[in-house]
Amino acid sequence: MSGIIKYEMIILLSEEFNDSELKTWAFNYAKSLQNLSASDISVVSRGKRDLAYLIKNQKQGNFIQINFSSLPKYLNSFATDLKFDSNVLRFLIFKKK
């Protein structure tokens, strides 16, 4: 399958999530990726950490790492979903080598 690229995404979520809510949130977005024809999806929780500076009045945040393979044309749709999610403080998607 040519055109499929491996990506890594880091998402910073607000600190209000407990472990079960975090798993549910991550599962829903992994399912969303799967609906956009992504494959090889793996989700890793990197835990709650102190932030170097306030982001949207938050001192701490939950970090989630999602690795997946997808066609580049589906990234804009997924990034738009993340932009409008009020729980997402920041996110970064980059290609893996």
N, CA, C and O atoms as CSV, one atom per row, in Angstrom:
chain,resi,resn,atom,element,x,y,z
A,1,MET,N,N,0.833,-1.184,0.000
A,1,MET,CA,C,0.000,0.000,0.000
A,1,MET,C,C,0.878,1.247,0.000
A,1,MET,O,O,1.398,1.651,1.040
A,2,SER,N,N,1.032,1.833,-1.137
A,2,SER,CA,C,1.850,3.032,-1.194
A,2,SER,C,C,1.046,4.235,-0.725
A,2,SER,O,O,-0.179,4.266,-0.841
A,3,GLY,N,N,1.745,5.209,-0.200
A,3,GLY,CA,C,1.082,6.410,0.260
A,3,GLY,C,C,0.769,6.416,1.739
A,3,GLY,O,O,0.478,7.470,2.306
A,4,ILE,N,N,0.824,5.250,2.380
A,4,ILE,CA,C,0.547,5.180,3.807
A,4,ILE,C,C,1.812,5.573,4.566
A,4,ILE,O,O,2.900,5.067,4.292
A,5,ILE,N,N,1.648,6.479,5.518
A,5,ILE,CA,C,2.771,7.003,6.292
A,5,ILE,C,C,2.533,6.714,7.770
A,5,ILE,O,O,1.398,6.746,8.246
A,6,LYS,N,N,3.617,6.431,8.488
A,6,LYS,CA,C,3.528,6.223,9.934
A,6,LYS,C,C,3.626,7.574,10.638
A,6,LYS,O,O,4.482,8.399,10.320
A,7,TYR,N,N,2.731,7.776,11.597
A,7,TYR,CA,C,2.689,9.029,12.344
A,7,TYR,C,C,2.771,8.763,13.838
A,7,TYR,O,O,2.431,7.682,14.319
A,8,GLU,N,N,3.226,9.768,14.549
A,8,GLU,CA,C,3.177,9.763,16.006
A,8,GLU,C,C,2.496,11.064,16.420
A,8,GLU,O,O,2.799,12.133,15.890
A,9,MET,N,N,1.589,10.959,17.359
A,9,MET,CA,C,0.852,12.118,17.816
A,9,MET,C,C,0.957,12.210,19.330
A,9,MET,O,O,0.773,11.217,20.034
A,10,ILE,N,N,1.253,13.400,19.826
A,10,ILE,CA,C,1.270,13.667,21.258
A,10,ILE,C,C,0.129,14.632,21.539
A,10,ILE,O,O,0.018,15.680,20.902
A,11,ILE,N,N,-0.715,14.271,22.496
A,11,ILE,CA,C,-1.864,15.099,22.851
A,11,ILE,C,C,-1.746,15.467,24.321
A,11,ILE,O,O,-1.507,14.608,25.169
A,12,LEU,N,N,-1.912,16.738,24.612
A,12,LEU,CA,C,-1.922,17.234,25.981
A,12,LEU,C,C,-3.369,17.539,26.351
A,12,LEU,O,O,-4.012,18.411,25.765
A,13,LEU,N,N,-3.861,16.798,27.337
A,13,LEU,CA,C,-5.247,16.954,27.788
A,13,LEU,C,C,-5.289,17.674,29.122
A,13,LEU,O,O,-4.300,17.702,29.855
A,14,SER,N,N,-6.430,18.252,29.432
A,14,SER,CA,C,-6.590,18.949,30.706
A,14,SER,C,C,-6.404,17.976,31.872
A,14,SER,O,O,-6.546,16.764,31.714
A,15,GLU,N,N,-6.087,18.523,33.033
A,15,GLU,CA,C,-5.743,17.709,34.192
A,15,GLU,C,C,-6.942,17.079,34.881
A,15,GLU,O,O,-6.750,16.251,35.772
A,16,GLU,N,N,-8.161,17.427,34.517
A,16,GLU,CA,C,-9.346,16.941,35.216
A,16,GLU,C,C,-9.656,15.458,35.011
A,16,GLU,O,O,-10.454,14.890,35.756
A,17,PHE,N,N,-9.050,14.837,34.033
A,17,PHE,CA,C,-9.348,13.438,33.723
A,17,PHE,C,C,-8.815,12.492,34.799
A,17,PHE,O,O,-7.689,12.647,35.273
A,18,ASN,N,N,-9.640,11.509,35.178
A,18,ASN,CA,C,-9.112,10.401,35.980
A,18,ASN,C,C,-8.728,9.287,35.000
A,18,ASN,O,O,-8.917,9.433,33.792
A,19,ASP,N,N,-8.194,8.187,35.509
A,19,ASP,CA,C,-7.674,7.130,34.629
A,19,ASP,C,C,-8.732,6.528,33.712
A,19,ASP,O,O,-8.474,6.312,32.528
A,20,SER,N,N,-9.919,6.256,34.245
A,20,SER,CA,C,-10.946,5.623,33.415
A,20,SER,C,C,-11.472,6.597,32.356
A,20,SER,O,O,-11.753,6.186,31.230
A,21,GLU,N,N,-11.607,7.869,32.699
A,21,GLU,CA,C,-12.047,8.863,31.714
A,21,GLU,C,C,-10.990,9.036,30.626
A,21,GLU,O,O,-11.321,9.221,29.455
A,22,LEU,N,N,-9.735,8.975,31.011
A,22,LEU,CA,C,-8.634,9.102,30.064
A,22,LEU,C,C,-8.641,7.939,29.073
A,22,LEU,O,O,-8.457,8.138,27.872
A,23,LYS,N,N,-8.853,6.730,29.578
A,23,LYS,CA,C,-8.917,5.551,28.706
A,23,LYS,C,C,-10.086,5.657,27.741
A,23,LYS,O,O,-9.950,5.348,26.557
A,24,THR,N,N,-11.236,6.096,28.246
A,24,THR,CA,C,-12.420,6.245,27.395
A,24,THR,C,C,-12.177,7.272,26.305
A,24,THR,O,O,-12.503,7.041,25.140
A,25,TRP,N,N,-11.594,8.423,26.690
A,25,TRP,CA,C,-11.307,9.478,25.716
A,25,TRP,C,C,-10.360,8.953,24.639
A,25,TRP,O,O,-10.620,9.127,23.449
A,26,ALA,N,N,-9.269,8.314,25.044
A,26,ALA,CA,C,-8.276,7.800,24.099
A,26,ALA,C,C,-8.881,6.727,23.200
A,26,ALA,O,O,-8.588,6.685,22.005
A,27,PHE,N,N,-9.723,5.857,23.765
A,27,PHE,CA,C,-10.370,4.807,22.976
A,27,PHE,C,C,-11.270,5.423,21.909
A,27,PHE,O,O,-11.287,4.951,20.773
A,28,ASN,N,N,-12.021,6.476,22.260
A,28,ASN,CA,C,-12.909,7.118,21.297
A,28,ASN,C,C,-12.135,7.740,20.136
A,28,ASN,O,O,-12.567,7.660,18.986
A,29,TYR,N,N,-10.994,8.356,20.434
A,29,TYR,CA,C,-10.202,8.937,19.351
A,29,TYR,C,C,-9.482,7.867,18.532
A,29,TYR,O,O,-9.288,8.045,17.329
A,30,ALA,N,N,-9.091,6.781,19.147
A,30,ALA,CA,C,-8.501,5.670,18.385
A,30,ALA,C,C,-9.557,5.091,17.440
A,30,ALA,O,O,-9.249,4.736,16.302
A,31,LYS,N,N,-10.781,4.999,17.910
A,31,LYS,CA,C,-11.887,4.513,17.077
A,31,LYS,C,C,-12.137,5.487,15.921
A,31,LYS,O,O,-12.411,5.071,14.795
A,32,SER,N,N,-12.038,6.780,16.213
A,32,SER,CA,C,-12.195,7.800,15.177
A,32,SER,C,C,-11.114,7.668,14.111
A,32,SER,O,O,-11.393,7.793,12.919
A,33,LEU,N,N,-9.879,7.415,14.542
A,33,LEU,CA,C,-8.791,7.181,13.589
A,33,LEU,C,C,-9.056,5.953,12.738
A,33,LEU,O,O,-8.806,5.947,11.533
A,34,GLN,N,N,-9.561,4.922,13.379
A,34,GLN,CA,C,-9.857,3.678,12.661
A,34,GLN,C,C,-10.941,3.926,11.605
A,34,GLN,O,O,-10.887,3.359,10.514
A,35,ASN,N,N,-11.926,4.774,11.930
A,35,ASN,CA,C,-12.973,5.115,10.967
A,35,ASN,C,C,-12.432,5.903,9.782
A,35,ASN,O,O,-13.041,5.916,8.712
A,36,LEU,N,N,-11.289,6.562,9.968
A,36,LEU,CA,C,-10.638,7.296,8.889
A,36,LEU,C,C,-9.604,6.430,8.167
A,36,LEU,O,O,-8.697,6.954,7.520
A,37,SER,N,N,-9.737,5.120,8.277
A,37,SER,CA,C,-8.886,4.135,7.590
A,37,SER,C,C,-7.458,4.088,8.109
A,37,SER,O,O,-6.564,3.640,7.391
A,38,ALA,N,N,-7.218,4.535,9.331
A,38,ALA,CA,C,-5.886,4.402,9.926
A,38,ALA,C,C,-5.698,2.962,10.392
A,38,ALA,O,O,-6.664,2.261,10.695
A,39,SER,N,N,-4.438,2.534,10.444
A,39,SER,CA,C,-4.142,1.178,10.898
A,39,SER,C,C,-2.974,1.220,11.869
A,39,SER,O,O,-2.390,2.279,12.101
A,40,ASP,N,N,-2.636,0.076,12.432
A,40,ASP,CA,C,-1.516,-0.040,13.381
A,40,ASP,C,C,-1.610,1.006,14.493
A,40,ASP,O,O,-0.619,1.660,14.816
A,41,ILE,N,N,-2.784,1.162,15.072
A,41,ILE,CA,C,-3.019,2.185,16.087
A,41,ILE,C,C,-2.593,1.667,17.455
A,41,ILE,O,O,-3.020,0.595,17.885
A,42,SER,N,N,-1.751,2.434,18.129
A,42,SER,CA,C,-1.389,2.097,19.503
A,42,SER,C,C,-1.485,3.376,20.343
A,42,SER,O,O,-1.067,4.453,19.919
A,43,VAL,N,N,-2.045,3.223,21.538
A,43,VAL,CA,C,-2.259,4.353,22.437
A,43,VAL,C,C,-1.453,4.115,23.709
A,43,VAL,O,O,-1.538,3.046,24.315
A,44,VAL,N,N,-0.669,5.117,24.110
A,44,VAL,CA,C,0.147,5.018,25.311
A,44,VAL,C,C,-0.110,6.253,26.163
A,44,VAL,O,O,0.017,7.383,25.691
A,45,SER,N,N,-0.472,6.028,27.420
A,45,SER,CA,C,-0.635,7.141,28.340
A,45,SER,C,C,0.728,7.482,28.931
A,45,SER,O,O,1.399,6.613,29.487
A,46,ARG,N,N,1.135,8.730,28.813
A,46,ARG,CA,C,2.422,9.178,29.346
A,46,ARG,C,C,2.270,9.822,30.723
A,46,ARG,O,O,3.242,10.325,31.287
A,47,GLY,N,N,1.057,9.807,31.258
A,47,GLY,CA,C,0.827,10.261,32.623
A,47,GLY,C,C,0.570,11.749,32.750
A,47,GLY,O,O,0.618,12.503,31.778
A,48,LYS,N,N,0.297,12.141,33.980
A,48,LYS,CA,C,0.046,13.537,34.315
A,48,LYS,C,C,1.370,14.174,34.719
A,48,LYS,O,O,2.119,13.619,35.523
A,49,ARG,N,N,1.648,15.342,34.152
A,49,ARG,CA,C,2.906,16.026,34.431
A,49,ARG,C,C,2.655,17.507,34.652
A,49,ARG,O,O,1.667,18.068,34.179
A,50,ASP,N,N,3.576,18.131,35.385
A,50,ASP,CA,C,3.538,19.579,35.553
A,50,ASP,C,C,3.950,20.236,34.240
A,50,ASP,O,O,4.837,19.746,33.541
A,51,LEU,N,N,3.305,21.336,33.917
A,51,LEU,CA,C,3.637,22.076,32.707
A,51,LEU,C,C,4.642,23.176,33.032
A,51,LEU,O,O,4.659,23.696,34.147
A,52,ALA,N,N,5.461,23.520,32.081
A,52,ALA,CA,C,6.473,24.557,32.279
A,52,ALA,C,C,5.836,25.941,32.430
A,52,ALA,O,O,6.398,26.831,33.068
A,53,TYR,N,N,4.660,26.102,31.836
A,53,TYR,CA,C,3.928,27.366,31.934
A,53,TYR,C,C,2.442,27.059,31.821
A,53,TYR,O,O,2.060,25.978,31.372
A,54,LEU,N,N,1.603,28.007,32.227
A,54,LEU,CA,C,0.159,27.804,32.174
A,54,LEU,C,C,-0.314,27.727,30.726
A,54,LEU,O,O,0.068,28.541,29.885
A,55,ILE,N,N,-1.143,26.741,30.460
A,55,ILE,CA,C,-1.807,26.616,29.171
A,55,ILE,C,C,-3.296,26.550,29.465
A,55,ILE,O,O,-3.767,25.607,30.101
A,56,LYS,N,N,-4.036,27.549,29.005
A,56,LYS,CA,C,-5.474,27.649,29.268
A,56,LYS,C,C,-5.762,27.508,30.762
A,56,LYS,O,O,-6.682,26.795,31.163
A,57,ASN,N,N,-4.972,28.190,31.570
A,57,ASN,CA,C,-5.089,28.215,33.037
A,57,ASN,C,C,-4.892,26.850,33.695
A,57,ASN,O,O,-5.412,26.614,34.785
A,58,GLN,N,N,-4.164,25.967,33.062
A,58,GLN,CA,C,-3.879,24.642,33.604
A,58,GLN,C,C,-2.408,24.577,34.017
A,58,GLN,O,O,-1.527,25.003,33.270
A,59,LYS,N,N,-2.148,24.036,35.220
A,59,LYS,CA,C,-0.775,23.865,35.706
A,59,LYS,C,C,-0.236,22.480,35.387
A,59,LYS,O,O,0.977,22.287,35.306
A,60,GLN,N,N,-1.139,21.511,35.204
A,60,GLN,CA,C,-0.762,20.135,34.879
A,60,GLN,C,C,-1.555,19.681,33.672
A,60,GLN,O,O,-2.567,20.281,33.309
A,61,GLY,N,N,-1.076,18.601,33.050
A,61,GLY,CA,C,-1.779,18.030,31.918
A,61,GLY,C,C,-1.495,16.551,31.786
A,61,GLY,O,O,-0.463,16.055,32.237
A,62,ASN,N,N,-2.424,15.861,31.162
A,62,ASN,CA,C,-2.270,14.437,30.863
A,62,ASN,C,C,-1.733,14.303,29.444
A,62,ASN,O,O,-2.281,14.886,28.508
A,63,PHE,N,N,-0.669,13.541,29.290
A,63,PHE,CA,C,-0.062,13.337,27.984
A,63,PHE,C,C,-0.459,11.970,27.437
A,63,PHE,O,O,-0.358,10.954,28.126
A,64,ILE,N,N,-0.911,11.965,26.185
A,64,ILE,CA,C,-1.287,10.741,25.482
A,64,ILE,C,C,-0.467,10.670,24.200
A,64,ILE,O,O,-0.349,11.663,23.482
A,65,GLN,N,N,0.093,9.514,23.915
A,65,GLN,CA,C,0.818,9.290,22.664
A,65,GLN,C,C,0.029,8.277,21.843
A,65,GLN,O,O,-0.337,7.211,22.338
A,66,ILE,N,N,-0.227,8.619,20.588
A,66,ILE,CA,C,-0.920,7.705,19.685
A,66,ILE,C,C,-0.053,7.524,18.451
A,66,ILE,O,O,0.301,8.496,17.784
A,67,ASN,N,N,0.285,6.281,18.152
A,67,ASN,CA,C,1.032,5.930,16.943
A,67,ASN,C,C,0.050,5.283,15.969
A,67,ASN,O,O,-0.785,4.471,16.368
A,68,PHE,N,N,0.153,5.646,14.694
A,68,PHE,CA,C,-0.756,5.072,13.704
A,68,PHE,C,C,-0.175,5.225,12.308
A,68,PHE,O,O,0.760,5.994,12.088
A,69,SER,N,N,-0.743,4.480,11.371
A,69,SER,CA,C,-0.391,4.582,9.959
A,69,SER,C,C,-1.635,5.034,9.208
A,69,SER,O,O,-2.730,4.521,9.440
A,70,SER,N,N,-1.462,5.998,8.309
A,70,SER,CA,C,-2.619,6.537,7.610
A,70,SER,C,C,-2.192,7.220,6.323
A,70,SER,O,O,-1.013,7.501,6.105
A,71,LEU,N,N,-3.171,7.479,5.482
A,71,LEU,CA,C,-2.948,8.318,4.315
A,71,LEU,C,C,-2.961,9.773,4.774
A,71,LEU,O,O,-3.776,10.137,5.622
A,72,PRO,N,N,-2.088,10.604,4.241
A,72,PRO,CA,C,-2.010,11.995,4.685
A,72,PRO,C,C,-3.307,12.787,4.527
A,72,PRO,O,O,-3.541,13.729,5.284
A,73,LYS,N,N,-4.150,12.429,3.567
A,73,LYS,CA,C,-5.366,13.204,3.315
A,73,LYS,C,C,-6.356,13.161,4.477
A,73,LYS,O,O,-7.241,14.013,4.556
A,74,TYR,N,N,-6.223,12.176,5.392
A,74,TYR,CA,C,-7.161,12.073,6.511
A,74,TYR,C,C,-6.716,12.869,7.743
A,74,TYR,O,O,-7.493,13.024,8.686
A,75,LEU,N,N,-5.492,13.368,7.748
A,75,LEU,CA,C,-4.978,14.067,8.931
A,75,LEU,C,C,-5.709,15.372,9.223
A,75,LEU,O,O,-5.950,15.693,10.387
A,76,ASN,N,N,-6.065,16.126,8.192
A,76,ASN,CA,C,-6.747,17.399,8.416
A,76,ASN,C,C,-8.077,17.209,9.126
A,76,ASN,O,O,-8.426,17.980,10.021
A,77,SER,N,N,-8.810,16.195,8.732
A,77,SER,CA,C,-10.099,15.923,9.367
A,77,SER,C,C,-9.921,15.576,10.844
A,77,SER,O,O,-10.674,16.050,11.696
A,78,PHE,N,N,-8.932,14.757,11.135
A,78,PHE,CA,C,-8.685,14.357,12.520
A,78,PHE,C,C,-8.172,15.534,13.345
A,78,PHE,O,O,-8.580,15.707,14.493
A,79,ALA,N,N,-7.284,16.339,12.774
A,79,ALA,CA,C,-6.748,17.503,13.479
A,79,ALA,C,C,-7.858,18.507,13.787
A,79,ALA,O,O,-7.833,19.155,14.833
A,80,THR,N,N,-8.815,18.640,12.899
A,80,THR,CA,C,-9.943,19.537,13.142
A,80,THR,C,C,-10.763,19.066,14.334
A,80,THR,O,O,-11.195,19.877,15.153
A,81,ASP,N,N,-10.977,17.764,14.434
A,81,ASP,CA,C,-11.698,17.212,15.596
A,81,ASP,C,C,-10.974,17.552,16.888
A,81,ASP,O,O,-11.607,17.923,17.876
A,82,LEU,N,N,-9.659,17.429,16.889
A,82,LEU,CA,C,-8.879,17.735,18.090
A,82,LEU,C,C,-8.917,19.224,18.431
A,82,LEU,O,O,-8.973,19.586,19.607
A,83,LYS,N,N,-8.887,20.084,17.423
A,83,LYS,CA,C,-8.914,21.528,17.656
A,83,LYS,C,C,-10.191,21.962,18.366
A,83,LYS,O,O,-10.168,22.873,19.194
A,84,PHE,N,N,-11.299,21.313,18.043
A,84,PHE,CA,C,-12.581,21.709,18.621
A,84,PHE,C,C,-12.930,20.966,19.903
A,84,PHE,O,O,-13.984,21.213,20.488
A,85,ASP,N,N,-12.066,20.062,20.350
A,85,ASP,CA,C,-12.278,19.358,21.618
A,85,ASP,C,C,-11.774,20.250,22.748
A,85,ASP,O,O,-10.588,20.575,22.804
A,86,SER,N,N,-12.670,20.643,23.643
A,86,SER,CA,C,-12.303,21.576,24.721
A,86,SER,C,C,-11.346,20.957,25.736
A,86,SER,O,O,-10.719,21.688,26.503
A,87,ASN,N,N,-11.215,19.632,25.761
A,87,ASN,CA,C,-10.303,18.965,26.691
A,87,ASN,C,C,-8.859,18.956,26.201
A,87,ASN,O,O,-7.939,18.712,26.982
A,88,VAL,N,N,-8.658,19.219,24.925
A,88,VAL,CA,C,-7.321,19.192,24.339
A,88,VAL,C,C,-6.668,20.561,24.504
A,88,VAL,O,O,-7.166,21.569,24.001
A,89,LEU,N,N,-5.545,20.577,25.219
A,89,LEU,CA,C,-4.801,21.825,25.404
A,89,LEU,C,C,-3.872,22.078,24.214
A,89,LEU,O,O,-3.807,23.194,23.697
A,90,ARG,N,N,-3.168,21.057,23.791
A,90,ARG,CA,C,-2.252,21.128,22.652
A,90,ARG,C,C,-2.145,19.728,22.034
A,90,ARG,O,O,-2.423,18.723,22.688
A,91,PHE,N,N,-1.736,19.687,20.761
A,91,PHE,CA,C,-1.416,18.412,20.133
A,91,PHE,C,C,-0.394,18.642,19.032
A,91,PHE,O,O,-0.281,19.735,18.477
A,92,LEU,N,N,0.341,17.591,18.733
A,92,LEU,CA,C,1.364,17.648,17.700
A,92,LEU,C,C,1.361,16.315,16.960
A,92,LEU,O,O,1.406,15.250,17.575
A,93,ILE,N,N,1.307,16.388,15.640
A,93,ILE,CA,C,1.351,15.187,14.804
A,93,ILE,C,C,2.597,15.284,13.927
A,93,ILE,O,O,2.812,16.292,13.254
A,94,PHE,N,N,3.412,14.237,13.937
A,94,PHE,CA,C,4.583,14.253,13.077
A,94,PHE,C,C,4.836,12.876,12.481
A,94,PHE,O,O,4.400,11.857,13.017
A,95,LYS,N,N,5.555,12.869,11.352
A,95,LYS,CA,C,5.888,11.623,10.666
A,95,LYS,C,C,6.986,10.902,11.401
A,95,LYS,O,O,7.912,11.523,11.923
A,96,LYS,N,N,6.882,9.584,11.441
A,96,LYS,CA,C,7.963,8.762,12.016
A,96,LYS,C,C,8.848,8.280,10.893
A,96,LYS,O,O,8.382,8.045,9.779
A,97,LYS,N,N,10.105,8.135,11.183
A,97,LYS,CA,C,11.042,7.632,10.171
A,97,LYS,C,C,11.232,6.156,10.336
A,97,LYS,O,O,11.985,5.542,9.580
